[in-house]
Amino acid sequence: MDATALVTPPYVAGPLRLEPFPALMLTPARVGNPSTGRAFARPYKDVSARLLRWQARGLVRADTEPALYLHEYSANGMTVRGLVGALDVSRRAAGPEERAVLPHEGIHPAQADELADRMEEMQLNPAPILLVHQGTPRLRALLGEVTSREPDHAFADRGGQEHRIWAERSPDTLAAIAGELASSRALIADGHHRYAAYLRLQRRGIGHPAGPRPTDLGLAMLVDQQDTPLFLGPIHRTLSGTSLADLRDAADTLGLEYAEQAQADAVHALSAARLAATDGERWAVIGLGIGADEAAVEVLHRRIVPALPHGPAAIAYHHTVDDALGGARADAIAVLMPAPSVDLVLRVAEADRLLPEKATSFQPKPSLGVLIRSLRDAASDPT
């Protein structure tokens, strides 16, 4: 298999289950600290021991009882709230109707294998993958009751995020939450490769050949997109080895609208059905002629790029317009992309299609180190 090829990760079967677990939490001074990432770096087999040393120094708090955690964080004027628990990945969907978790991007198998190896060596899920869904009114009411009490933890981290965390352990509340989640279907917002790594670890069944296994679960945060939505932003492209003339020829070949315009007009024309492109001097607008269930990024990568007479020799990805424009020149064009809507991404995933790589940017993501899950103790997961 081509090491650069993208493949679809397996689908987890419903019911959607988030199980309680006993969290590890870094001290606020360590959360959002740029140096914290080094604590999870090579040698990975030493990470657990490193965290134990930190715990002895009061830099890590370890819960002794499992809980579902309601984590609320605020950054750049946005507040996101989600349930953090151990996602059950032990069952595979036999058909589309059984799917509980929907990926929308493909994964590189080698990268997923490497992440699984890291987690196996660390014996940790160091950060939750981000899932979004549409919660039921009853679930929102249940979580509203949780947030009506004082949080168990409240702090601002070194990166500027503000956090509030509630640990929910009431059997009645946990059962009610489980009932509301059972029929949900969640879209992966961030963490496709970590999700695939969870599935690899589950198949390996490390350390526990029989019975409930820590690797049957993987750390996840489930956000109600109707309640405290994540922002879905665009990811722009720079196509090296390609010119605006190449882009015009591709548009002509495909019967797409191509028109050179002033910069202000081209940027203003950017929409779900139009791209804007520049070589740093001239600007063009490409009309995509797409339907309601097709994303602009699909047209670019699956129709326009294959039709280019030259290049691209490489594609670079940028989260800001300024970064994209910084790479524009005569032989490298910047392509400004619209952000797809969450509803469109969900329709694509439900139709069993994958968007091209780097198609979505869900923001803001929580800082590293707020909630960590250990794989060392099988008793940390429900029996």
VENHU-V286199 format. One record per pair of residues at least 4 apart in sequence whose C-alpha atoms are under 8 Angstrom apart, sorted by the first residue. I is the first residue (numbers start at 0). GAP is how many residues later the second one is. D is the distance in whole Angstrom. If there is no record, write none. Layout:
i->I gap->GAP d->D
i->I gap->GAP d->D
This chain:
i->0 gap->4 d->7
i->2 gap->105 d->7
i->2 gap->106 d->8
i->2 gap->107 d->7
i->3 gap->104 d->7
i->4 gap->103 d->6
i->5 gap->100 d->5
i->5 gap->101 d->5
i->5 gap->102 d->5
i->5 gap->103 d->7
i->6 gap->99 d->5
i->6 gap->100 d->5
i->6 gap->101 d->7
i->6 gap->102 d->7
i->7 gap->95 d->8
i->7 gap->97 d->7
i->7 gap->98 d->5
i->7 gap->99 d->6
i->7 gap->346 d->8
i->8 gap->94 d->7
i->8 gap->97 d->7
i->8 gap->98 d->7
i->8 gap->187 d->6
i->9 gap->82 d->7
i->9 gap->83 d->8
i->9 gap->186 d->8
i->9 gap->189 d->8
i->10 gap->81 d->6
i->10 gap->82 d->6
i->10 gap->88 d->6
i->10 gap->89 d->7
i->10 gap->90 d->6
i->10 gap->91 d->7
i->10 gap->92 d->8
i->11 gap->77 d->6
i->11 gap->78 d->7
i->11 gap->79 d->6
i->11 gap->80 d->5
i->11 gap->81 d->5
i->11 gap->87 d->6
i->11 gap->88 d->6
i->11 gap->89 d->6
i->12 gap->76 d->8
i->12 gap->78 d->5
i->12 gap->79 d->5
i->12 gap->80 d->4
i->12 gap->81 d->8
i->12 gap->85 d->5
i->12 gap->86 d->5
i->12 gap->87 d->5
i->12 gap->88 d->7
i->13 gap->77 d->8
i->13 gap->79 d->8
i->13 gap->84 d->6
i->13 gap->85 d->6
i->13 gap->86 d->5
i->13 gap->168 d->7
i->13 gap->169 d->7
i->14 gap->85 d->6
i->14 gap->166 d->8
i->14 gap->167 d->5
i->14 gap->168 d->6
i->14 gap->169 d->8
i->15 gap->71 d->8
i->15 gap->72 d->7
i->15 gap->84 d->6
i->15 gap->85 d->8
i->15 gap->165 d->6
i->15 gap->166 d->5
i->15 gap->167 d->7
i->15 gap->168 d->6
i->15 gap->169 d->7
i->16 gap->69 d->8
i->16 gap->70 d->6
i->16 gap->71 d->6
i->16 gap->161 d->7
i->16 gap->164 d->7
i->16 gap->165 d->6
i->17 gap->50 d->8
i->17 gap->66 d->8
i->17 gap->67 d->5
i->17 gap->68 d->5
i->17 gap->69 d->5
i->17 gap->70 d->6
i->17 gap->160 d->7
i->17 gap->202 d->8
i->18 gap->49 d->7
i->18 gap->66 d->5
i->18 gap->67 d->5
i->18 gap->68 d->6
i->18 gap->69 d->7
i->18 gap->362 d->7
i->18 gap->363 d->7
i->19 gap->46 d->5
i->19 gap->47 d->4
i->19 gap->48 d->5
i->19 gap->49 d->8
i->19 gap->65 d->6
i->19 gap->66 d->6
i->19 gap->149 d->8
i->19 gap->361 d->7
i->19 gap->362 d->7
i->20 gap->44 d->7
i->20 gap->45 d->4
i->20 gap->46 d->5
i->20 gap->47 d->7
i->20 gap->64 d->7
i->20 gap->65 d->6
i->20 gap->352 d->7
i->20 gap->359 d->6
i->20 gap->360 d->6
i->20 gap->361 d->8
i->21 gap->40 d->7
i->21 gap->41 d->5
i->21 gap->42 d->6
i->21 gap->43 d->5
i->21 gap->44 d->4
i->21 gap->45 d->6
i->21 gap->351 d->7
i->21 gap->358 d->6
i->22 gap->39 d->6
i->22 gap->40 d->6
i->22 gap->43 d->7
i->22 gap->44 d->8
i->22 gap->348 d->6
i->22 gap->349 d->6
i->22 gap->350 d->6
i->22 gap->351 d->8
i->23 gap->36 d->7
i->23 gap->37 d->6
i->23 gap->38 d->5
i->23 gap->39 d->6
i->23 gap->346 d->8
i->23 gap->347 d->6
i->23 gap->348 d->5
i->23 gap->349 d->6
i->23 gap->350 d->7
i->24 gap->35 d->6
i->24 gap->36 d->5
i->24 gap->37 d->6
i->24 gap->344 d->6
i->24 gap->345 d->5
i->24 gap->346 d->5
i->24 gap->347 d->6
i->25 gap->4 d->6
i->25 gap->5 d->6
i->25 gap->33 d->6
i->25 gap->34 d->4
i->25 gap->35 d->6
i->25 gap->343 d->5
i->25 gap->344 d->6
i->25 gap->345 d->8
i->26 gap->4 d->6
i->26 gap->31 d->8
i->26 gap->32 d->5
i->26 gap->33 d->6
i->26 gap->34 d->7
i->27 gap->4 d->8
i->27 gap->127 d->7
i->27 gap->128 d->7
i->27 gap->129 d->5
i->27 gap->130 d->7
i->28 gap->4 d->7
i->28 gap->128 d->6
i->28 gap->129 d->6
i->29 gap->5 d->8
i->29 gap->6 d->6
i->29 gap->29 d->7
i->29 gap->127 d->7
i->29 gap->128 d->7
i->29 gap->339 d->7
i->30 gap->5 d->7
i->30 gap->126 d->5
i->30 gap->127 d->6
i->30 gap->128 d->7
i->30 gap->336 d->6
i->30 gap->337 d->6
i->30 gap->338 d->5
i->30 gap->339 d->6
i->31 gap->4 d->7
i->31 gap->125 d->6
i->31 gap->126 d->5
i->31 gap->127 d->4
i->31 gap->128 d->8
i->31 gap->129 d->8
i->31 gap->335 d->5
i->31 gap->336 d->6
i->31 gap->337 d->7
i->32 gap->4 d->8
i->32 gap->124 d->8
i->32 gap->125 d->5
i->32 gap->126 d->6
i->34 gap->4 d->7
i->35 gap->4 d->8
i->35 gap->332 d->8
i->35 gap->333 d->8
i->36 gap->4 d->7
i->36 gap->331 d->8
i->38 gap->8 d->7
i->38 gap->11 d->7
i->38 gap->12 d->8
i->39 gap->4 d->7
i->39 gap->7 d->6
i->39 gap->82 d->8
i->39 gap->86 d->8
i->40 gap->6 d->7
i->41 gap->4 d->8
i->41 gap->5 d->8
i->42 gap->4 d->7
i->43 gap->74 d->6
i->43 gap->75 d->8
i->43 gap->77 d->5
i->43 gap->78 d->5
i->44 gap->76 d->5
i->44 gap->77 d->5
i->44 gap->78 d->8
i->45 gap->4 d->6
i->45 gap->76 d->7
i->46 gap->4 d->6
i->46 gap->75 d->5
i->47 gap->4 d->6
i->47 gap->74 d->6
i->47 gap->75 d->7
i->47 gap->76 d->8
i->48 gap->4 d->6
i->49 gap->4 d->6
i->50 gap->4 d->6
i->50 gap->9 d->7
i->51 gap->4 d->6
i->51 gap->8 d->8
i->52 gap->4 d->6
i->53 gap->4 d->6
i->53 gap->5 d->5
i->53 gap->6 d->6
i->54 gap->4 d->5
i->54 gap->5 d->4
i->54 gap->6 d->6
i->54 gap->7 d->8
i->55 gap->4 d->8
i->64 gap->315 d->8
i->65 gap->103 d->7
i->65 gap->314 d->7
i->65 gap->315 d->8
i->66 gap->18 d->8
i->66 gap->100 d->6
i->66 gap->101 d->5
i->66 gap->102 d->5
i->67 gap->15 d->7
i->67 gap->16 d->6
i->67 gap->17 d->5
i->67 gap->99 d->6
i->67 gap->100 d->5
i->67 gap->101 d->7
i->67 gap->106 d->8
i->68 gap->14 d->6
i->68 gap->15 d->5
i->68 gap->16 d->7
i->68 gap->96 d->7
i->68 gap->97 d->6
i->68 gap->98 d->5
i->68 gap->99 d->6
i->69 gap->11 d->7
i->69 gap->12 d->6
i->69 gap->13 d->5
i->69 gap->14 d->6
i->69 gap->73 d->8
i->69 gap->95 d->6
i->69 gap->96 d->5
i->69 gap->97 d->7
i->69 gap->98 d->8
i->70 gap->10 d->6
i->70 gap->11 d->5
i->70 gap->12 d->6
i->70 gap->13 d->7
i->70 gap->92 d->7
i->70 gap->93 d->6
i->70 gap->94 d->5
i->70 gap->95 d->7
i->71 gap->7 d->7
i->71 gap->8 d->6
i->71 gap->9 d->4
i->71 gap->10 d->6
i->71 gap->91 d->6
i->71 gap->92 d->5
i->71 gap->93 d->6
i->72 gap->6 d->6
i->72 gap->7 d->6
i->72 gap->8 d->6
i->72 gap->88 d->6
i->72 gap->89 d->5
i->72 gap->90 d->4
i->72 gap->91 d->6
i->72 gap->293 d->7
i->73 gap->4 d->5
i->73 gap->5 d->4
i->73 gap->6 d->6
i->73 gap->87 d->6
i->73 gap->88 d->5
i->73 gap->89 d->7
i->74 gap->4 d->7
i->74 gap->85 d->7
i->74 gap->86 d->5
i->74 gap->87 d->7
i->74 gap->289 d->7
i->77 gap->286 d->8
i->78 gap->149 d->7
i->79 gap->143 d->7
i->79 gap->148 d->5
i->79 gap->149 d->7
i->79 gap->150 d->7
i->79 gap->284 d->8
i->80 gap->142 d->6
i->80 gap->143 d->8
i->80 gap->147 d->6
i->81 gap->139 d->6
i->81 gap->140 d->5
i->81 gap->141 d->4
i->81 gap->142 d->7
i->82 gap->138 d->5
i->82 gap->139 d->5
i->82 gap->140 d->7
i->83 gap->44 d->7
i->83 gap->135 d->7
i->83 gap->136 d->6
i->83 gap->137 d->4
i->83 gap->138 d->6
i->84 gap->134 d->6
i->84 gap->135 d->6
i->84 gap->136 d->7
i->85 gap->131 d->5
i->85 gap->132 d->5
i->85 gap->133 d->5
i->85 gap->134 d->6
i->85 gap->295 d->8
i->86 gap->130 d->5
i->86 gap->131 d->5
i->86 gap->132 d->6
i->86 gap->133 d->6
i->87 gap->128 d->6
i->87 gap->129 d->5
i->87 gap->130 d->7
i->88 gap->109 d->7
i->88 gap->110 d->6
i->88 gap->113 d->7
i->88 gap->127 d->6
i->88 gap->128 d->5
i->88 gap->129 d->7
i->89 gap->109 d->8
i->89 gap->112 d->7
i->89 gap->126 d->5
i->89 gap->127 d->7
i->92 gap->5 d->5
i->92 gap->6 d->5
i->93 gap->4 d->7
i->94 gap->4 d->7
i->95 gap->256 d->8
i->98 gap->86 d->7
i->99 gap->83 d->8
i->99 gap->84 d->7
i->99 gap->85 d->5
i->99 gap->86 d->6
i->100 gap->84 d->6
i->100 gap->85 d->5
i->100 gap->86 d->6
i->100 gap->87 d->7
i->101 gap->83 d->7
i->101 gap->84 d->6
i->101 gap->85 d->5
i->101 gap->86 d->6
i->101 gap->247 d->6
i->101 gap->248 d->7
i->102 gap->84 d->6
i->102 gap->85 d->5
i->102 gap->89 d->7
i->102 gap->246 d->6
i->102 gap->251 d->8
i->103 gap->83 d->8
i->103 gap->84 d->7
i->103 gap->241 d->7
i->103 gap->242 d->8
i->103 gap->244 d->7
i->103 gap->245 d->5
i->103 gap->249 d->7
i->103 gap->250 d->5
i->103 gap->251 d->6
i->104 gap->87 d->7
i->104 gap->249 d->5
i->104 gap->250 d->5
i->104 gap->251 d->6
i->104 gap->252 d->6
i->104 gap->253 d->8
i->104 gap->254 d->8
i->105 gap->86 d->8
i->105 gap->248 d->6
i->105 gap->249 d->8
i->105 gap->250 d->7
i->105 gap->251 d->7
i->106 gap->4 d->8
i->106 gap->5 d->7
i->106 gap->85 d->7
i->106 gap->86 d->6
i->106 gap->89 d->8
i->107 gap->4 d->6
i->107 gap->85 d->8
i->108 gap->4 d->6
i->109 gap->4 d->6
i->110 gap->4 d->6
i->110 gap->82 d->7
i->111 gap->4 d->6
i->111 gap->81 d->5
i->111 gap->82 d->7
i->111 gap->84 d->6
i->111 gap->85 d->5
i->111 gap->88 d->8
i->112 gap->4 d->6
i->112 gap->84 d->6
i->112 gap->87 d->7
i->113 gap->4 d->6
i->114 gap->4 d->6
i->114 gap->78 d->7
i->114 gap->79 d->7
i->114 gap->82 d->6
i->115 gap->4 d->6
i->115 gap->78 d->8
i->115 gap->81 d->5
i->115 gap->82 d->7
i->115 gap->84 d->6
i->115 gap->85 d->6
i->116 gap->4 d->6
i->117 gap->4 d->6
i->118 gap->4 d->5
i->118 gap->5 d->5
i->118 gap->6 d->6
i->118 gap->7 d->8
i->119 gap->4 d->7
i->119 gap->81 d->8
i->119 gap->86 d->8
i->122 gap->251 d->6
i->122 gap->252 d->5
i->122 gap->253 d->6
i->123 gap->248 d->7
i->123 gap->249 d->6
i->123 gap->250 d->5
i->123 gap->251 d->5
i->123 gap->252 d->8
i->124 gap->93 d->7
i->124 gap->94 d->6
i->124 gap->247 d->6
i->124 gap->248 d->5
i->124 gap->249 d->6
i->124 gap->250 d->7
i->125 gap->242 d->8
i->125 gap->243 d->7
i->125 gap->245 d->8
i->125 gap->246 d->5
i->125 gap->247 d->6
i->126 gap->92 d->7
i->126 gap->93 d->8
i->126 gap->241 d->6
i->126 gap->242 d->7
i->126 gap->244 d->7
i->126 gap->245 d->6
i->126 gap->246 d->8
i->127 gap->90 d->8
i->127 gap->91 d->5
i->127 gap->92 d->4
i->127 gap->93 d->6
i->127 gap->243 d->8
i->127 gap->244 d->8
i->128 gap->59 d->8
i->128 gap->60 d->8
i->128 gap->61 d->6
i->128 gap->62 d->5
i->128 gap->63 d->8
i->128 gap->65 d->7
i->128 gap->66 d->7
i->128 gap->90 d->7
i->128 gap->91 d->5
i->128 gap->92 d->6
i->129 gap->58 d->6
i->129 gap->59 d->5
i->129 gap->60 d->5
i->129 gap->61 d->6
i->129 gap->90 d->6
i->129 gap->91 d->5
i->129 gap->92 d->6
i->129 gap->93 d->7
i->130 gap->55 d->6
i->130 gap->56 d->5
i->130 gap->57 d->5
i->130 gap->58 d->5
i->130 gap->59 d->7
i->130 gap->89 d->7
i->130 gap->90 d->6
i->130 gap->91 d->5
i->130 gap->92 d->6
i->131 gap->54 d->5
i->131 gap->55 d->5
i->131 gap->56 d->7
i->131 gap->57 d->6
i->131 gap->90 d->6
i->131 gap->91 d->5
i->131 gap->92 d->6
i->131 gap->93 d->6
i->132 gap->51 d->7
i->132 gap->52 d->6
i->132 gap->53 d->5
i->132 gap->54 d->6
i->132 gap->89 d->7
i->132 gap->90 d->6
i->132 gap->91 d->5
i->132 gap->92 d->6
i->132 gap->93 d->8
i->133 gap->50 d->8
i->133 gap->90 d->5
i->133 gap->91 d->6
i->133 gap->92 d->6
i->134 gap->4 d->6
i->134 gap->5 d->7
i->134 gap->45 d->8
i->134 gap->46 d->8
i->134 gap->49 d->8
i->134 gap->89 d->5
i->134 gap->90 d->8
i->134 gap->91 d->7
i->134 gap->92 d->8
i->135 gap->4 d->6
i->135 gap->44 d->7
i->136 gap->4 d->6
i->137 gap->4 d->6
i->137 gap->42 d->7
i->138 gap->4 d->6
i->138 gap->38 d->6
i->138 gap->41 d->6
i->138 gap->42 d->8
i->139 gap->4 d->6
i->139 gap->87 d->8
i->140 gap->4 d->6
i->141 gap->4 d->7
i->141 gap->31 d->7
i->141 gap->34 d->8
i->141 gap->35 d->7
i->142 gap->4 d->6
i->143 gap->4 d->6
i->144 gap->4 d->7
i->145 gap->20 d->7
i->145 gap->22 d->8
i->146 gap->4 d->7
i->146 gap->19 d->7
i->149 gap->16 d->8
i->150 gap->13 d->6
i->150 gap->14 d->6
i->150 gap->15 d->5
i->151 gap->12 d->8
i->151 gap->13 d->6
i->151 gap->14 d->5
i->151 gap->15 d->7
i->152 gap->10 d->8
i->152 gap->11 d->6
i->152 gap->12 d->5
i->152 gap->13 d->7
i->153 gap->8 d->8
i->153 gap->9 d->5
i->153 gap->10 d->4
i->153 gap->11 d->6
i->154 gap->7 d->6
i->154 gap->8 d->5
i->154 gap->9 d->7
i->155 gap->4 d->6
i->155 gap->5 d->6
i->155 gap->6 d->4
i->155 gap->7 d->6
i->156 gap->4 d->6
i->156 gap->5 d->6
i->156 gap->6 d->8
i->158 gap->208 d->7
i->160 gap->205 d->8
i->160 gap->206 d->7
i->167 gap->5 d->8
i->167 gap->6 d->7
i->168 gap->4 d->8
i->168 gap->5 d->7
i->169 gap->4 d->6
i->170 gap->4 d->6
i->171 gap->4 d->6
i->172 gap->4 d->6
i->173 gap->4 d->6
i->174 gap->4 d->6
i->175 gap->4 d->6
i->176 gap->4 d->6
i->177 gap->4 d->6
i->178 gap->4 d->8
i->179 gap->4 d->8
i->185 gap->36 d->8
i->186 gap->159 d->7
i->186 gap->162 d->8
i->187 gap->4 d->7
i->188 gap->172 d->8
i->188 gap->173 d->6
i->189 gap->171 d->8
i->189 gap->172 d->7
i->190 gap->4 d->6
i->191 gap->4 d->6
i->192 gap->4 d->6
i->193 gap->4 d->6
i->194 gap->4 d->7
i->194 gap->23 d->8
i->195 gap->4 d->6
i->196 gap->4 d->6
i->197 gap->4 d->6
i->197 gap->17 d->7
i->197 gap->19 d->7
i->197 gap->20 d->6
i->198 gap->4 d->6
i->199 gap->4 d->6
i->200 gap->4 d->6
i->200 gap->5 d->7
i->200 gap->14 d->6
i->200 gap->15 d->8
i->201 gap->4 d->8
i->201 gap->13 d->5
i->201 gap->14 d->5
i->201 gap->15 d->7
i->204 gap->4 d->6
i->204 gap->8 d->7
i->204 gap->10 d->6
i->204 gap->11 d->8
i->205 gap->9 d->7
i->207 gap->4 d->8
i->207 gap->5 d->6
i->208 gap->4 d->8
i->211 gap->4 d->7
i->211 gap->166 d->7
i->211 gap->169 d->8
i->211 gap->170 d->8
i->211 gap->171 d->6
i->212 gap->4 d->8
i->212 gap->165 d->6
i->212 gap->168 d->8
i->213 gap->161 d->5
i->213 gap->162 d->8
i->213 gap->163 d->7
i->213 gap->164 d->5
i->213 gap->166 d->8
i->213 gap->167 d->6
i->214 gap->160 d->7
i->218 gap->153 d->8
i->218 gap->154 d->7
i->222 gap->5 d->7
i->222 gap->6 d->7
i->222 gap->7 d->8
i->223 gap->4 d->6
i->223 gap->5 d->7
i->224 gap->4 d->4
i->224 gap->5 d->7
i->229 gap->132 d->6
i->229 gap->133 d->6
i->229 gap->134 d->7
i->230 gap->130 d->8
i->230 gap->131 d->6
i->230 gap->132 d->5
i->230 gap->133 d->7
i->231 gap->107 d->7
i->231 gap->108 d->7
i->231 gap->109 d->7
i->231 gap->110 d->7
i->231 gap->128 d->7
i->231 gap->129 d->6
i->231 gap->130 d->5
i->231 gap->131 d->6
i->232 gap->86 d->8
i->232 gap->105 d->8
i->232 gap->106 d->5
i->232 gap->107 d->8
i->232 gap->127 d->7
i->232 gap->128 d->5
i->232 gap->129 d->6
i->232 gap->130 d->7
i->233 gap->85 d->7
i->233 gap->103 d->6
i->233 gap->104 d->6
i->233 gap->105 d->4
i->233 gap->106 d->7
i->233 gap->125 d->7
i->233 gap->126 d->6
i->233 gap->127 d->6
i->234 gap->82 d->6
i->234 gap->83 d->6
i->234 gap->84 d->5
i->234 gap->85 d->7
i->234 gap->101 d->8
i->234 gap->102 d->6
i->234 gap->104 d->7
i->234 gap->123 d->7
i->234 gap->124 d->6
i->234 gap->125 d->6
i->234 gap->126 d->7
i->235 gap->81 d->6
i->235 gap->82 d->5
i->235 gap->83 d->6
i->235 gap->84 d->7
i->235 gap->85 d->7
i->235 gap->88 d->6
i->235 gap->98 d->8
i->235 gap->99 d->6
i->235 gap->100 d->5
i->235 gap->101 d->5
i->236 gap->78 d->7
i->236 gap->79 d->6
i->236 gap->80 d->5
i->236 gap->81 d->6
i->236 gap->87 d->6
i->236 gap->97 d->6
i->236 gap->98 d->5
i->236 gap->99 d->7
i->236 gap->100 d->8
i->237 gap->77 d->6
i->237 gap->78 d->5
i->237 gap->79 d->7
i->237 gap->80 d->8
i->237 gap->86 d->6
i->237 gap->89 d->6
i->237 gap->90 d->7
i->237 gap->94 d->7
i->237 gap->95 d->6
i->237 gap->96 d->4
i->237 gap->97 d->6
i->238 gap->72 d->8
i->238 gap->73 d->5
i->238 gap->74 d->7
i->238 gap->75 d->6
i->238 gap->76 d->5
i->238 gap->77 d->7
i->238 gap->93 d->5
i->238 gap->94 d->5
i->238 gap->95 d->6
i->238 gap->96 d->8
i->239 gap->71 d->7
i->239 gap->72 d->5
i->239 gap->73 d->5
i->239 gap->74 d->5
i->239 gap->75 d->6
i->239 gap->91 d->6
i->239 gap->92 d->4
i->239 gap->93 d->7
i->240 gap->69 d->7
i->240 gap->70 d->5
i->240 gap->71 d->5
i->240 gap->72 d->5
i->240 gap->73 d->7
i->240 gap->90 d->5
i->240 gap->91 d->5
i->241 gap->4 d->6
i->241 gap->5 d->8
i->241 gap->66 d->8
i->241 gap->68 d->6
i->241 gap->69 d->5
i->241 gap->70 d->5
i->241 gap->71 d->8
i->241 gap->89 d->5
i->241 gap->90 d->5
i->241 gap->91 d->6
i->242 gap->4 d->6
i->242 gap->36 d->7
i->242 gap->87 d->6
i->242 gap->88 d->5
i->242 gap->89 d->6
i->242 gap->90 d->6
i->243 gap->4 d->6
i->243 gap->33 d->8
i->243 gap->34 d->7
i->243 gap->35 d->7
i->243 gap->40 d->8
i->243 gap->89 d->7
i->244 gap->4 d->6
i->245 gap->4 d->6
i->245 gap->62 d->6
i->245 gap->63 d->6
i->245 gap->64 d->6
i->246 gap->4 d->6
i->246 gap->57 d->8
i->246 gap->61 d->6
i->247 gap->4 d->6
i->247 gap->10 d->6
i->248 gap->4 d->6
i->248 gap->59 d->7
i->248 gap->60 d->7
i->249 gap->4 d->6
i->249 gap->54 d->6
i->249 gap->55 d->8
i->249 gap->57 d->5
i->249 gap->58 d->5
i->249 gap->59 d->7
i->250 gap->4 d->6
i->250 gap->5 d->5
i->250 gap->6 d->7
i->250 gap->7 d->6
i->250 gap->35 d->7
i->250 gap->53 d->7
i->251 gap->4 d->6
i->251 gap->5 d->8
i->251 gap->6 d->8
i->252 gap->54 d->7
i->253 gap->49 d->8
i->253 gap->50 d->8
i->253 gap->53 d->8
i->255 gap->30 d->7
i->255 gap->31 d->6
i->255 gap->32 d->6
i->255 gap->33 d->7
i->256 gap->28 d->8
i->256 gap->29 d->5
i->256 gap->30 d->5
i->256 gap->31 d->7
i->257 gap->26 d->7
i->257 gap->27 d->6
i->257 gap->28 d->5
i->257 gap->29 d->7
i->258 gap->25 d->5
i->258 gap->26 d->5
i->258 gap->27 d->7
i->259 gap->6 d->8
i->259 gap->22 d->7
i->259 gap->23 d->6
i->259 gap->24 d->4
i->259 gap->25 d->6
i->260 gap->4 d->6
i->260 gap->5 d->6
i->260 gap->21 d->8
i->260 gap->22 d->6
i->260 gap->23 d->6
i->260 gap->24 d->7
i->261 gap->4 d->6
i->261 gap->20 d->8
i->261 gap->21 d->6
i->262 gap->4 d->6
i->262 gap->19 d->8
i->262 gap->20 d->6
i->263 gap->4 d->6
i->264 gap->4 d->6
i->265 gap->4 d->7
i->265 gap->10 d->6
i->265 gap->11 d->8
i->265 gap->17 d->6
i->265 gap->18 d->6
i->265 gap->19 d->6
i->266 gap->9 d->6
i->268 gap->5 d->7
i->268 gap->6 d->8
i->268 gap->7 d->7
i->268 gap->16 d->7
i->269 gap->4 d->5
i->269 gap->5 d->5
i->269 gap->6 d->6
i->269 gap->15 d->8
i->269 gap->66 d->8
i->269 gap->67 d->7
i->269 gap->68 d->7
i->270 gap->4 d->7
i->270 gap->67 d->6
i->271 gap->23 d->7
i->271 gap->24 d->6
i->271 gap->66 d->6
i->271 gap->67 d->7
i->271 gap->68 d->7
i->272 gap->14 d->6
i->272 gap->15 d->5
i->272 gap->16 d->6
i->272 gap->17 d->6
i->272 gap->23 d->6
i->273 gap->11 d->7
i->273 gap->12 d->5
i->273 gap->13 d->5
i->273 gap->14 d->6
i->273 gap->22 d->7
i->273 gap->64 d->8
i->274 gap->10 d->6
i->274 gap->11 d->5
i->274 gap->12 d->7
i->274 gap->13 d->8
i->274 gap->21 d->8
i->274 gap->60 d->7
i->274 gap->61 d->6
i->274 gap->62 d->6
i->274 gap->63 d->7
i->275 gap->7 d->7
i->275 gap->8 d->6
i->275 gap->9 d->5
i->275 gap->10 d->6
i->275 gap->59 d->6
i->275 gap->60 d->5
i->275 gap->61 d->7
i->276 gap->6 d->6
i->276 gap->7 d->5
i->276 gap->8 d->6
i->276 gap->9 d->8
i->276 gap->56 d->7
i->276 gap->57 d->6
i->276 gap->58 d->4
i->276 gap->59 d->6
i->277 gap->4 d->6
i->277 gap->5 d->4
i->277 gap->6 d->6
i->277 gap->47 d->8
i->277 gap->50 d->7
i->277 gap->55 d->5
i->277 gap->56 d->5
i->277 gap->57 d->7
i->278 gap->4 d->7
i->278 gap->49 d->5
i->278 gap->50 d->5
i->278 gap->51 d->5
i->278 gap->52 d->7
i->278 gap->53 d->6
i->278 gap->54 d->5
i->278 gap->55 d->6
i->279 gap->45 d->7
i->279 gap->48 d->5
i->279 gap->49 d->5
i->279 gap->50 d->7
i->279 gap->53 d->8
i->279 gap->54 d->8
i->280 gap->48 d->8
i->287 gap->8 d->7
i->287 gap->11 d->7
i->289 gap->4 d->6
i->289 gap->5 d->8
i->289 gap->6 d->8
i->289 gap->9 d->8
i->292 gap->51 d->6
i->292 gap->54 d->7
i->292 gap->55 d->7
i->293 gap->4 d->7
i->293 gap->5 d->8
i->293 gap->50 d->8
i->293 gap->54 d->8
i->294 gap->4 d->7
i->294 gap->45 d->6
i->294 gap->49 d->7
i->295 gap->4 d->6
i->295 gap->41 d->7
i->295 gap->42 d->7
i->295 gap->44 d->8
i->296 gap->4 d->6
i->296 gap->40 d->7
i->296 gap->58 d->7
i->296 gap->59 d->7
i->296 gap->62 d->7
i->297 gap->4 d->6
i->297 gap->5 d->8
i->297 gap->57 d->6
i->297 gap->58 d->6
i->298 gap->4 d->5
i->298 gap->5 d->6
i->299 gap->4 d->5
i->299 gap->5 d->6
i->300 gap->4 d->5
i->300 gap->5 d->7
i->300 gap->55 d->7
i->301 gap->4 d->7
i->302 gap->4 d->6
i->303 gap->4 d->6
i->304 gap->7 d->7
i->307 gap->4 d->8
i->316 gap->7 d->8
i->316 gap->41 d->7
i->317 gap->5 d->6
i->317 gap->6 d->6
i->318 gap->4 d->7
i->318 gap->5 d->8
i->318 gap->42 d->8
i->319 gap->4 d->7
i->320 gap->4 d->6
i->320 gap->15 d->7
i->321 gap->4 d->6
i->322 gap->4 d->7
i->323 gap->4 d->7
i->323 gap->10 d->6
i->323 gap->11 d->8
i->323 gap->12 d->8
i->324 gap->9 d->6
i->326 gap->5 d->7
i->326 gap->6 d->8
i->326 gap->7 d->7
i->327 gap->4 d->5
i->327 gap->5 d->5
i->327 gap->6 d->5
i->328 gap->4 d->6
i->338 gap->21 d->7
i->339 gap->4 d->6
i->339 gap->5 d->7
i->339 gap->20 d->7
i->340 gap->4 d->6
i->341 gap->4 d->6
i->342 gap->4 d->6
i->343 gap->4 d->6
i->344 gap->4 d->6
i->345 gap->4 d->6
i->346 gap->4 d->6
i->347 gap->4 d->7
i->347 gap->5 d->5
i->347 gap->6 d->7
i->347 gap->7 d->8
i->348 gap->4 d->5
i->348 gap->5 d->6
i->354 gap->4 d->6
i->365 gap->4 d->8
i->373 gap->6 d->8
i->374 gap->5 d->8
i->376 gap->4 d->8
i->378 gap->4 d->8
